[in-house]
Amino acid sequence: MRPSSSSRRLSRAFFLRGLGATALVAASRAAPAASHGDAMSKSAMITRPIPRSGEAMPVIGLGTWQTFDVGGDAKARQPLRQVVQLLIDAGGRMIDSSPMYGRAEGVTGDLVAELGVRQKVFLATKVWTSGKERGIEQMRRSAALFRSDVVDLMQIHNLVDGQTQLASLRQMKAQGRLRYLGITHYTESALPELARIIESERDIDFVQLPYSIESRAAETRLLPLAQARGVAVIVNRPFEEGGLFRRAKGRALPEWSAEIGCTSWAQFFLKYIAGHPAITCIIPATSDPRHMQDDLAAGLAPLPDERQRRRMREAWDAA
């Protein structure tokens, strides 16, 4: 099982207090939400084109694993509402969910409807079951929970019953019930299978995979393959479930990281990923508006070039 959400929040909260980081990091973390949002609105988030269509996708999105599974509790939903609003205000679009994430789809749909931002967001979810009819029913329920007739992206979650669900996704796409189809996994051990599917199935629009400055296996084959085949790439687990923050505890950012606009470790980690030209969108999950502000800032220029990314790898590996 993945580490608990509470352990991730504690790890990252350490940095939000500014301990072990520069004064600049502390100052930026302490900025009020409104002032930070105003600053973000003055700068455009970097976008990447979805290869199949050319549609622009901001490089920082939002995941909902564990963080949005709160049900109807108004108090629990309030910070999530702020998180979604911050995403929109900064120019972000993608919100990724799954039936596996408990009540997250319904919470996402409710918040998007309450904020009146359906036309501004890119709703992605997954089918996570076996059997054709069960898959179709689950996807219909996801659309209903999203309060949307059309789901922007439907993905086969962790490749469960892949061939069966892929046939249904193709039919639903042809019917206009979804705009893009994709495949996902959260483990590096599944990267070869993701690559095999991309090579054999020519109509895969998106692949979602694990990738971070710590776990770089995707760089070897899958990312170049996705580029070559015109497949958009979504990155999950960019912080290794909080493990990167725990490893960085007590360390200051490299001084030269200011060259790429980094004022926090979160931005360092996200900018490393976004700097790879194959990456379309990164979806860190959070229920904390401060974390959302920090993550979104990573989507602003500049991004590291390959020389700078190599320097980032070397600095991280040497610690």
C-alpha positions in Angstrom: 0.0 0.0 0.0 1.0 3.6 -0.5 2.1 5.7 2.5 -0.8 7.5 4.2 -1.9 11.0 3.3 -1.1 12.1 6.9 2.5 11.2 6.6 2.8 13.1 3.3 1.2 16.2 4.8 3.6 16.1 7.8 6.6 15.8 5.6 5.6 18.7 3.4 4.4 20.8 6.3 8.0 20.8 7.5 9.0 22.9 4.5 5.9 25.1 4.7 7.3 26.2 8.1 10.5 27.2 6.2 12.8 24.9 8.2 15.9 23.7 6.4 15.3 26.0 3.5 16.2 29.5 2.5 14.6 32.6 3.8 13.1 33.1 0.3 11.3 29.8 0.5 9.9 30.7 3.9 8.7 34.1 2.6 7.0 32.6 -0.4 5.3 29.8 1.6 4.0 32.4 4.1 2.4 34.6 1.4 -1.3 35.0 1.8 -3.4 33.1 -0.7 -4.9 36.2 -2.2 -1.6 38.0 -2.8 0.0 34.8 -4.2 -3.0 34.3 -6.5 -2.8 37.8 -7.8 0.9 37.3 -8.6 0.2 34.0 -10.3 -2.5 35.6 -12.5 0.0 38.0 -13.9 2.1 35.2 -15.3 0.9 32.6 -17.8 1.5 29.0 -16.9 3.6 27.1 -19.4 1.5 24.8 -21.7 2.3 21.8 -23.8 0.2 20.7 -26.8 -1.7 17.4 -26.6 0.0 15.7 -29.6 -3.2 14.2 -31.1 -5.0 17.5 -31.2 -2.7 20.4 -30.5 -5.0 21.4 -27.6 -2.9 23.4 -25.0 -2.5 21.8 -21.6 -1.0 23.6 -18.7 1.9 21.6 -17.2 0.7 21.6 -13.6 -2.6 19.9 -12.8 -4.2 18.3 -9.8 -4.5 14.8 -8.6 -7.2 13.6 -6.1 -5.8 10.4 -4.7 -6.8 10.3 -1.0 -7.0 14.1 -0.8 -10.6 14.5 -2.3 -12.2 11.4 -0.6 -14.1 13.6 1.9 -17.8 13.0 1.1 -20.3 15.8 1.9 -18.5 17.3 4.9 -18.7 21.1 4.2 -15.7 21.8 6.5 -13.5 19.2 4.8 -14.6 20.4 1.3 -13.7 24.1 2.0 -9.9 23.8 1.4 -10.6 21.6 -1.6 -12.8 24.3 -3.1 -9.8 26.7 -2.6 -7.5 24.3 -4.2 -9.7 24.0 -7.3 -10.1 27.8 -7.5 -6.4 28.3 -7.2 -5.8 25.9 -10.0 -8.2 27.7 -12.3 -6.9 31.2 -11.3 -3.4 30.1 -12.2 -4.5 28.8 -15.6 -4.3 25.1 -14.7 -6.9 22.7 -16.2 -6.4 19.0 -15.5 -8.1 17.4 -12.5 -7.5 13.6 -12.4 -9.5 11.1 -10.4 -10.7 7.5 -10.4 -13.4 5.3 -9.0 -10.6 3.8 -6.9 -10.3 7.1 -5.0 -13.5 6.6 -3.0 -15.7 9.7 -3.1 -13.2 11.9 -5.0 -15.1 11.9 -8.3 -18.3 13.1 -6.7 -16.5 15.8 -4.7 -14.6 16.9 -7.8 -17.9 17.1 -9.8 -19.6 19.0 -7.0 -16.9 21.6 -6.6 -16.5 22.2 -10.3 -20.2 22.7 -10.6 -20.4 25.0 -7.6 -17.6 27.1 -8.9 -19.1 27.2 -12.4 -15.8 26.2 -14.0 -16.6 23.1 -16.1 -15.5 24.8 -19.3 -12.2 25.8 -17.8 -11.2 22.4 -16.5 -10.1 19.2 -18.1 -11.7 16.3 -16.2 -9.8 13.0 -16.3 -10.8 9.8 -14.7 -10.4 6.0 -15.1 -12.2 2.7 -15.5 -11.1 0.3 -12.8 -13.0 -3.0 -13.2 -13.2 -6.2 -15.2 -15.8 -7.0 -17.8 -17.4 -5.0 -20.6 -20.7 -4.2 -19.0 -19.3 -3.4 -15.6 -16.7 -1.1 -17.3 -19.4 0.8 -19.2 -21.6 1.2 -16.2 -18.6 2.4 -14.1 -17.7 5.0 -16.8 -21.3 6.2 -17.0 -21.3 6.6 -13.2 -18.1 8.6 -13.3 -19.6 11.0 -15.9 -22.6 11.4 -13.6 -20.5 12.1 -10.6 -18.5 14.7 -12.6 -21.9 16.2 -13.6 -20.7 16.1 -17.2 -22.1 14.5 -20.3 -18.6 14.3 -21.7 -15.4 13.2 -19.9 -12.3 14.8 -21.3 -10.1 11.8 -20.7 -10.9 8.2 -19.7 -8.0 6.0 -18.8 -7.7 2.3 -18.1 -6.6 2.3 -14.5 -3.5 0.2 -13.9 -4.2 -1.7 -17.1 -7.1 -3.7 -15.5 -8.8 -5.8 -18.2 -7.1 -3.6 -20.7 -8.2 -5.0 -24.0 -11.9 -5.2 -23.0 -11.9 -1.7 -21.6 -10.0 -0.3 -24.6 -12.7 -1.5 -27.0 -15.3 0.3 -24.9 -13.2 3.4 -24.7 -12.9 3.5 -28.5 -16.7 3.1 -28.9 -17.4 5.8 -26.4 -14.9 8.2 -28.0 -16.6 7.6 -31.4 -19.9 8.4 -29.8 -18.6 11.7 -28.4 -18.9 10.6 -24.8 -15.2 11.1 -24.1 -12.6 13.2 -25.9 -9.4 11.3 -25.3 -8.5 7.8 -24.1 -5.5 6.6 -22.2 -3.7 4.0 -20.1 -2.2 4.3 -16.6 0.0 2.7 -14.0 1.7 3.9 -10.8 4.6 1.5 -10.6 7.9 1.5 -12.6 7.6 -2.3 -13.1 4.7 -1.6 -15.4 6.6 0.7 -17.7 7.5 -2.1 -20.2 3.8 -3.0 -20.5 2.8 0.6 -21.0 5.4 0.8 -23.8 4.2 -2.4 -25.4 0.7 -1.1 -25.6 1.8 2.3 -27.0 3.7 0.4 -29.7 0.9 -2.0 -30.6 -2.2 0.3 -30.2 -1.9 3.4 -32.4 -4.8 5.3 -31.0 -3.6 5.8 -27.4 -3.9 9.5 -26.7 -2.5 9.6 -23.1 -0.2 7.5 -20.9 0.0 8.2 -17.2 3.0 7.0 -15.3 5.3 7.4 -12.3 8.3 9.7 -12.8 10.4 11.9 -10.5 13.9 13.2 -10.0 14.4 10.1 -7.8 12.7 7.5 -10.1 13.8 8.1 -13.6 13.3 4.8 -15.3 10.7 6.3 -17.7 13.4 8.5 -19.2 15.1 5.4 -20.8 12.5 4.2 -23.1 8.9 5.2 -22.4 9.2 9.0 -22.6 11.1 8.9 -26.0 8.6 6.4 -27.3 5.7 8.6 -26.2 7.3 11.6 -28.0 7.9 9.5 -31.2 4.3 8.1 -31.2 2.6 11.4 -30.4 1.2 10.2 -27.0 0.6 12.8 -24.2 2.3 12.0 -20.9 0.7 12.6 -17.5 3.0 12.2 -14.5 1.8 10.8 -11.2 3.7 10.4 -7.9 6.1 13.4 -8.6 7.0 13.6 -4.9 7.3 9.9 -4.3 4.3 10.0 -1.9 6.2 12.6 0.2 9.4 10.6 0.2 11.4 13.4 -1.6 10.5 15.9 1.1 11.6 13.5 3.8 14.9 13.0 2.0 15.4 16.8 1.5 14.7 17.5 5.2 17.2 19.9 6.6 18.8 20.7 3.2 18.8 24.1 1.5 18.1 24.4 -2.1 21.1 24.7 -4.4 21.8 28.5 -4.8 21.8 28.1 -8.6 18.2 26.8 -8.6 17.1 30.4 -8.6 18.2 30.4 -12.3 15.1 28.3 -13.1 12.8 30.2 -10.7 12.8 27.7 -7.9 11.9 28.9 -4.4 11.1 25.6 -2.8 11.9 21.9 -3.1 8.4 21.2 -4.5 9.2 23.5 -7.4 12.6 21.9 -7.8 11.0 18.5 -8.1 8.2 19.6 -10.4 10.4 21.7 -12.7 12.8 18.8 -13.2 9.9 16.7 -14.5 8.3 19.5 -16.6 11.7 20.3 -18.1 11.5 17.0 -20.1 9.9 17.8 -23.5 7.7 14.6 -23.5 5.8 15.7 -20.4 2.3 17.1 -20.9 1.0 17.5 -17.4 2.0 16.7 -13.8 -0.7 15.9 -11.3 0.4 16.3 -7.7 -2.4 15.6 -5.3 -3.1 18.0 -2.4 -5.9 19.2 -0.2 -3.8 22.1 1.1 -4.2 25.5 -0.7 -0.6 26.4 0.3 0.7 23.3 -1.4 -1.4 24.1 -4.5 0.1 27.6 -4.6 3.6 26.2 -4.3 3.0 23.5 -7.0 1.4 25.9 -9.4 4.4 28.2 -9.3 6.5 25.4 -10.8 4.5 25.9 -14.0 5.9 29.3 -14.6 8.9 30.1 -16.8 11.7 29.3 -16.9 11.9 25.5 -17.1 15.3 23.8 -16.9 17.0 22.9 -20.2 18.8 19.5 -20.5 22.1 20.9 -19.1 20.3 22.3 -16.1 18.3 19.1 -15.6 21.5 17.1 -15.6 22.8 19.5 -12.9 19.7 18.9 -10.9 20.1 15.2 -11.1 23.7 15.4 -10.0 22.9 17.6 -7.1 20.1 15.3 -5.9 22.1 12.1 -6.4 25.1 13.5 -4.5 23.1 14.2 -1.4 
